[in-house]
Structures are given as structure tokens and as C-alpha cells.
Amino acid sequence: MAKVALVTGAGRGIGRGIALALAEAGWAVVINYRGNAATANETAELAREAGGEALVVQADIGAAADRARLVEAALERFGRIDLLVNNAGMGPRTRLDILETTEASYDEVMNVNLKGPFFLSQLVARTMLERLEPGVDRADAPKIINIGSISAYTSSPTRGEYCISKAGVTMMTLLFADRLAESGINVYEVRPGIVETDMTSGVKGKYDKLIGDGLTPIRRWGQPEDVGRAVVAVAEGRFPFSTGEVLNVDGGFHMHRL
Ligand SMILES: NC(=O)c1ccc[n+]([C@@H]2O[C@H](COP(=O)([O-])OP(=O)(O)OC[C@H]3O[C@@H](n4cnc5c(N)ncnc54)[C@H](O)[C@@H]3O)[C@@H](O)[C@H]2O)c1
């Protein structure tokens, strides 16, 4: 039977890129979305065309009851979850200077980007532990991959709550990696740079110029497929002696340069 991946926020953008890359590699994918059923169904169709089974589940990652329903739906259909990809995320609805940022925006972004993934990881990790098969090689054991961001260490004072949430995702990765290592479950952060999606469409002109001027050593926008490929490489178990690891998928943005 194909291995089963649950990808949050997979209706579009990076999540879709990850779901399709996994489907191409033969995984069954649970495609979670929050609001737009049409794009999620489209992702599922593309995944099936790529050769993978697909289940679409609506759930708001920021809501506890939705998280529980999502995991139940995945288990009911496939019986297990071999990989959780915490991809769903959002920027602040309005970019405000940190001297103006509202508590409502802070709470919303932290809830979706950090609290939701934390408690979803807790829920899924428990099901992974319950289903651990004795003697399974660490390369084949269940895994968790968190989609972080260069914003974990890059200051953008007009979206401070986003930066803080992604810095939190880095620690969340370390915590789960530490806790689950004894059970053979490895946990990773895949950290995208500037990727062409709806999230960055509002700042496209600004980033076109920055990238053209050499902001990233690899002078192009990242694409969802770039992140998808990296996730598949990790998911396939090629890094059995690495956990709590960050994989930068950023065109070299993270390097200090002179
Ligand atoms: N685009 C970039 O440049 C970039 C860079 C670094 C990291 N990231 C991260 O990658 C991930 C995907 O971003 P993207 O660029 O594809 O953005 P996007 O806005 O195109 O897609 C995000 C998806 O997550 C879904 N989502 C949002 N809140 C949700 C919730 N509460 N429950 C369920 N689904 C929810 C959205 O509906 C959407 O489908 C995010 O975690 C983002 O922070 C993006």
C-alpha cells in the first residue's frame, strides 16, 4: 500500500506543489484546505493524474475540533499517516509596523502558523506512535515536516507577527524532533525563501527588483515545485541520521555575503 501524507493548506501554492510532488512519487495524499473547495479539488485531480490517491478534507488548522476531524478523516480513509506536512500558513491581513500591529492580527497569525501546527503535530504524533511497527527502519518510519520561512531569522518590522510565528516553528521542529527521536520518528523544517505564490503576489514588483539586483545568489523566484522536491527528498527517508534539521530552499538567501 502507498504511504500516506497529510498536507495542510494544499489547495494552492506551496502546499499544492508539495502534494503533487508526493503524488508523483507514489504517495497517497490528504489534501487539506480551509476555504476554497474548488482549488483543493483541482489539486486532488492533478494528484490523481500524477498517479497518487487523494482525499480532500476541509478543516481550519487554527480550530481544535477541525484538526481532530481532519486526522479522523485521514485515518478512516487510509488507516494511517506516514507523513505530516505542516504547510498551511498566512501573513497578516494588513502589513502594519510593529508599533501599530493589532492584537487581533497577532493572535490570528500565531494561531494559524504556530499554535495550530503545534497541536496538529501533537495529535498526529500520537497516532504515529500508536501505529509504530516494530523493526521498521528509520528511513521508512513516519516523519513530520514543518514548512518554515526565512522570516524565522529575517526581520520584517511590517509583519512582525509572521516572523515570530516562523521563529516559533523552528523551535517546534526541535521540540518534536527531540521528543520523537527515541521512537524513530524524524522531524524536519523545510525553509523556503521567496516563492511565487498568492502569498507573495502583492509584493511581486518589489521582489522582482530585489531578486534581479542579486538578493539571492540564485537569481530567480522559488517555485512551489522547488519546495515539493525538497519535501519528497526528506520524506523518502534519505536522511535517517538527521533530525531537527533545517533544509533551506531559498536560492542561497541565507548565506552571509560580502
Ligand atoms: N510564498 C513564500 O514566499 C513563502 C516563503 C516562505 C515560507 N512560506 C510558507 O509556505 C507556506 C505556504 O505558503 P504559500 O506561499 O503557498 O501561501 P498561499 O497563501 O498561497 O497558500 C497558503 C495555503 O494555506 C491555506 N491556509 C491558510 N490558513 C489556513 C488554515 N487556518 N487552515 C487550513 N488552511 C489554511 C490557505 O487557504 C492556502 O491554501 C506557508 O506556511 C508560508 O508561510 C511561503
The ligand as an SDF file (V2000), in Angstrom:
LIG
                    3D

 44 48  0  0  0  0  0  0  0  0999 V2000
    5.4690   32.1980   -0.6420 N   0  0  0  0  0  0  0  0  0  0  0  0
    6.5930   32.3920    0.0250 C   0  0  0  0  0  0  0  0  0  0  0  0
    7.4600   33.1730   -0.4210 O   0  0  0  0  0  0  0  0  0  0  0  0
    6.8830   31.6590    1.2970 C   0  0  0  0  0  0  0  0  0  0  0  0
    8.1760   31.7590    1.8400 C   0  0  0  0  0  0  0  0  0  0  0  0
    8.4830   31.0820    2.9940 C   0  0  0  0  0  0  0  0  0  0  0  0
    7.5220   30.3210    3.6130 C   0  0  0  0  0  0  0  0  0  0  0  0
    6.2710   30.2220    3.1030 N   0  0  0  0  0  0  0  0  0  0  0  0
    5.3050   29.3890    3.8180 C   0  0  0  0  0  0  0  0  0  0  0  0
    4.8250   28.3750    2.9740 O   0  0  0  0  0  0  0  0  0  0  0  0
    3.5140   28.0050    3.3570 C   0  0  0  0  0  0  0  0  0  0  0  0
    2.5950   28.0900    2.1560 C   0  0  0  0  0  0  0  0  0  0  0  0
    2.5750   29.4230    1.6860 O   0  0  0  0  0  0  0  0  0  0  0  0
    2.1410   29.8570    0.2110 P   0  0  0  0  0  0  0  0  0  0  0  0
    3.1380   30.8220   -0.2750 O   0  0  0  0  0  0  0  0  0  0  0  0
    1.8230   28.6590   -0.5980 O   0  0  0  0  0  0  0  0  0  0  0  0
    0.8420   30.6950    0.5760 O   0  0  0  0  0  0  0  0  0  0  0  0
   -0.6250   30.6900   -0.0210 P   0  0  0  0  0  0  0  0  0  0  0  0
   -1.3200   31.7950    0.6630 O   0  0  0  0  0  0  0  0  0  0  0  0
   -0.5970   30.6480   -1.4900 O   0  0  0  0  0  0  0  0  0  0  0  0
   -1.1770   29.2830    0.4900 O   0  0  0  0  0  0  0  0  0  0  0  0
   -1.4050   29.0190    1.8330 C   0  0  0  0  0  0  0  0  0  0  0  0
   -2.4840   27.9860    1.9310 C   0  0  0  0  0  0  0  0  0  0  0  0
   -2.7590   27.7220    3.3090 O   0  0  0  0  0  0  0  0  0  0  0  0
   -4.1490   27.7550    3.4880 C   0  0  0  0  0  0  0  0  0  0  0  0
   -4.4920   28.1310    4.8500 N   0  0  0  0  0  0  0  0  0  0  0  0
   -4.3030   29.3390    5.4510 C   0  0  0  0  0  0  0  0  0  0  0  0
   -4.7950   29.3060    6.6860 N   0  0  0  0  0  0  0  0  0  0  0  0
   -5.3150   28.0660    6.8730 C   0  0  0  0  0  0  0  0  0  0  0  0
   -5.9750   27.4350    7.9460 C   0  0  0  0  0  0  0  0  0  0  0  0
   -6.2250   28.0880    9.0800 N   0  0  0  0  0  0  0  0  0  0  0  0
   -6.3660   26.1540    7.7960 N   0  0  0  0  0  0  0  0  0  0  0  0
   -6.1220   25.4820    6.6580 C   0  0  0  0  0  0  0  0  0  0  0  0
   -5.5120   26.0290    5.6060 N   0  0  0  0  0  0  0  0  0  0  0  0
   -5.1210   27.3150    5.7100 C   0  0  0  0  0  0  0  0  0  0  0  0
   -4.6460   28.7860    2.5000 C   0  0  0  0  0  0  0  0  0  0  0  0
   -6.0220   28.6250    2.2610 O   0  0  0  0  0  0  0  0  0  0  0  0
   -3.7830   28.4660    1.2910 C   0  0  0  0  0  0  0  0  0  0  0  0
   -4.3290   27.4450    0.5100 O   0  0  0  0  0  0  0  0  0  0  0  0
    3.1280   28.9580    4.4950 C   0  0  0  0  0  0  0  0  0  0  0  0
    3.3560   28.3320    5.7360 O   0  0  0  0  0  0  0  0  0  0  0  0
    4.0780   30.1210    4.3020 C   0  0  0  0  0  0  0  0  0  0  0  0
    4.2930   30.8090    5.4980 O   0  0  0  0  0  0  0  0  0  0  0  0
    5.9220   30.8780    1.9620 C   0  0  0  0  0  0  0  0  0  0  0  0
  1  2  1  0
  2  3  2  0
  2  4  1  0
  4  5  1  0
  4 44  2  0
  5  6  2  0
  6  7  1  0
  7  8  2  0
  8  9  1  0
  8 44  1  0
  9 10  1  0
  9 42  1  0
 10 11  1  0
 11 12  1  0
 11 40  1  0
 12 13  1  0
 13 14  1  0
 14 15  2  0
 14 16  1  0
 14 17  1  0
 17 18  1  0
 18 19  2  0
 18 20  1  0
 18 21  1  0
 21 22  1  0
 22 23  1  0
 23 24  1  0
 23 38  1  0
 24 25  1  0
 25 26  1  0
 25 36  1  0
 26 27  1  0
 26 35  1  0
 27 28  2  0
 28 29  1  0
 29 30  1  0
 29 35  2  0
 30 31  1  0
 30 32  2  0
 32 33  1  0
 33 34  2  0
 34 35  1  0
 36 37  1  0
 36 38  1  0
 38 39  1  0
 40 41  1  0
 40 42  1  0
 42 43  1  0
M  CHG  2   8   1  16  -1
M  END
$$$$
